[in-house]
Amino acid sequence: MARPAVRIATYLGLPVFGLAVGLLIVEVGLRIAGVSYPATFDIDLLRGNALHPGAEGWQRGEGKAYVRINSHGLRDREHEFEKPPDTFRIAVLGDSFAEAVQVPMQAAFWSVLERKLSDCPAFAKSKVEVINFGISGHGTTQEYLTLRHYGWKYDPDLVLLAFYTGNDVRNNSRALEGSPYRPYFFHDGNKLVLDDEFRKLPDFTLERARWISRRNDLINASRILQLARELYNRFKKQGNSETVQAGAEIGINDAIYLPPENRDWKAAWRVTEAILRMMHRETKSRGAEFWIVTLTTGIQVHPDRALRRRVMTRLGVENLLYPDRRIEKFARQDGISIISLVEPFQAHADAKKTFLHGFDGRGMGHWNADGHSLAGKLIAARLCAARAVQ
């Protein structure tokens, strides 16, 4: 009686064994070929989403870079919470320009900044350590919450807010952003109030957050699962490609280049400035420095002057500097240190006839390696000069 049972077990086991061997061969092949689509985002009950600790793999959607998320959920190398002796720490807050998955980590502006400041005589007595808290899609509200609940654990001496004029103001408005899956601040009279209604949505429970994290661990352990997930996501996006006219950029509302003309934009600007003021005061109360650096959009620093002029004509403006100049004026009135990159970037692009944004020859999108390099050098020069006169 035993022999038939063995035969049946063997017979049933062969396909399973063969399938396992086949899957193993495919998994190894995908790894050798460098195929990876890591699950990098978790549900976060404070900010809506956050980077998944330990995720790593190739990013090829724009540019190409191998991306690793450290054990604390930062796109950076590992950093201990306790600051080493004789160390000057800089916490960088920002969105996708700070996360910078389009370029290798060592090419990101915050890595360039760290290296350049390490050569600055004014920092000769300290080791400079820059910690990157950038997360794609985050606005100033989420960046403030990141600083308050996570950034201070690292005891930074300077907080550098990388403000992307292209969409950060819009990100801070529920009416303009439209997404219910993130927190917002709003004014109740003159009082700034946090709107975290997203936490009441069915998707935002502690149990679901834990499940998503475990699911991401599983996906990140298998290149086959990563590929299957990527193909599924591409299938869902079919027919949803966004087209824009010449000089426009996906994800950017042209209204940012104009003084606000309606209630929603006026409210968005008011909230944004209030958050910046709150960040400044909180940083100052902790004995740290607070700096804002306004980043650039592709069209602002496009080397084709004719294209820039056509966009200005279409918008009915004399230049594309409204958001930068407004924030600079606000910062100076409030005593906030600020670095505006748009004009030196524009001068560099004009002189060198080079793209500082994009990877496809159109000069749009995120900074490329040249853009990150220039930004890191310009920021370092300003911080070095400021440190020298202290």
PyMOL commands that set and color helices and strands:
alter all, ss='L'
color gray80, all
select helices_A, chain A and resi 2-33+96-99+105-107+109-118+121-123+140-149+151-154+168-171+174-177+197-200+206-220+223-237+254-257+263-285+299-301+305-315+322-333+342-352+369-388
alter helices_A, ss='H'
color red, helices_A
select strands_A, chain A and resi 41-44+48-51+56-59+65-68+87-93+127-132+158-163+184-188+191-195+289-294+337-340
alter strands_A, ss='S'
color yellow, strands_A
deselect
rebuild
show_as cartoon
